[in-house]
Amino acid sequence: MDYNRPMTKETYDDFSQDYDRFVNWEARLQAEFPFIENRLMELDQPAGQPARVLDAACGTGGHAIELARRGYTVAGADLSPKMVEKSAHNAREAGVEAEWAPAGFGGLAEAFRRSALFPFDALICLGNSLPHLLSLDEIGQTLHDFSACLRPGGLLILQNRNFDAVMEKKERWIGPQSRVVGNEEWLFLRFYDFDPDGLITFNIVRLHRQAGGDWEQRVAVTRLFPLVQQHLPALLEGAGFSRARMYGLMDNVPFDPETSENLVVTARNAF
């Protein structure tokens, strides 16, 4: 086992072909958007000026595209060029406009500095993306990059797994997901290995078959830093964020380290 393996472009380039089968976008967006829009409505936007939102680690663009549908001015970025290509394709299919850039954590401000949208009114980083950085130093540097992307008073929304519960209970398995389209079937199995260096190896087994055929298997593997609640206040403050609030899901229920499924954080850029 290579315990120094970080997130790679290749891992998510490969996964880009299956990502929209893996995510139930209709259910996810329906569940999450009331919370996201309520937070965006708290911004002090000039009348008639839609918020400019950057979706960091955008994957195949589901959240960015839904924001564009709802009238926001949107950009999306991902470390994986293939994910960005898929995002742009999905946006064209949806009939919406957005800016896209193949940019990872730490390179977002530089990637968008010459954009007419910069600085942004809000930045979202969802889907347990931030824990792909493998140290508190890297996470802190990325939060500084997020701050540099935002105007003073700009909104940050983070969504991570509740690693307080994962590490305390050694919760190894995440619920399976499946998709059937015509005569094809996909099954996604996800589980953690708890590594001796304190990090986590995240495994996604993708099974695919044609009707009546044998299963074909692909495995995607990446490493995660188990980012727990106690790490975040100092990291956010050090990067220039204030007014941090923590929720258990994208709703108004406060975070509970023992029972919450996710750790959702909102904060404001103080710079």
Secondary structure, DSSP 8 states (H G I E B T S, - for coil): --TT----HHHHHHHTTTHHHHS-HHHHHHHHHHHHHHHHHTS---TT---EEEEET-TTSHHHHHHHHTT-EEEEE-S-HHHHHHHHHHHHHHT---EEE---TT-HHHHHTTSTT-SEEEEEE-SS-GGGS-SHHHHHHHHHHHHHHEEEEEEEEEEEE-HHHHHHHT--EEEEEEEEETTEEEEEEEEEEE-TTS-EEEEEEEEEEETTS--EEEEEEEEE----GGGHHHHHHHTTEEEEEEESSSSS-B--TTT-SEEEEEEEE--
